[in-house]
Amino acid sequence: LKQSATEPCGAVQDETDGGCPSTIGLPEYDFSQAGSHDQGRPTRRMVFNATQQNLTIESPLTDISRLKVLLINTVAGSLIRQPNFRNADDGARKDIMDMTSSLSVYDGEFILKLALYTRCELNIRTTANFLLALASNIGLCRPYLRKYFSNSVRLPSDWIDVAELYQSFHDDSLNYGSLPVALRRAMAAKFPDFDEYQLAKYNKDKSKNKKKKKAKADDAGEGRGGRGGRGGRGARGGRGRGRGR
């Protein structure tokens, strides 16, 4: 093959078979980022091997689409498995943590999207709360936490559950019982959305005062009933005096 002097760049003259010259167009290369058709596919990369002085192709990297489907199936299956997310040795908890850890490198926001979907569409509140707590523990997910937290938490019990589940990760970077800044801000932004009726169920001090008042009222009622009984005995005494006369 040799380049023709009279033909434009990109045309190649083929004289190997002795026939008429043929024009072959060179391929066009696009060095821009991969389009949407490449998303989710395994990617390969060239690596220079210093020992063998050659280039090798690595094995395909993580298949993002497949990993997302596996995570969705595992989350949906938690309705049947009923995992104990406070137990670090629970199998379902380990599976979800492993997949989210791998997926967060490529799409950290997807973990929060899945938490919202789990709470609103699948109505699996415990798993949704665990995903929120888990996302709070992953640095790549924290920037999206406040965006999805408010709609994923529906009840004050969810709000409390997320904070309690976070403690199960035993974050060494924080003091015992503390929460990361991103989670605290998301919780503070959500708290005004609860009305007085919802919060009254979780006001322990007020509940204790009601129980004390009720106990005092019951004691007072029993006391009045006892005095009435003594009055009855007095009446029987009167009948005795009548018989004496």
Buried (B, 14 or more C-beta within 10 A) or exposed (E): EEEEEEEEEEBBBEEEEEEEEEEEEEEEEEEEEEEEEEEBBEEEEEEEEEEEEEEEEEEEEBBBEEBBEBBBEBBBBBEEEEBEBEEEEBEBBEBBBEBBBEBBEBBBBBBBBBBBBBBEEBEBBBBBBBBBBBBBBBEBBBEBBBBBBBEBBBEBBBBBBBBEBBBBBEBEEBEEEEBBEBBEBBBEEBEEEBEEEBEEEBEEEEEEEEEEEEEEEEEEEEEEEEEEEEEEEEEEEEEEEEEEE
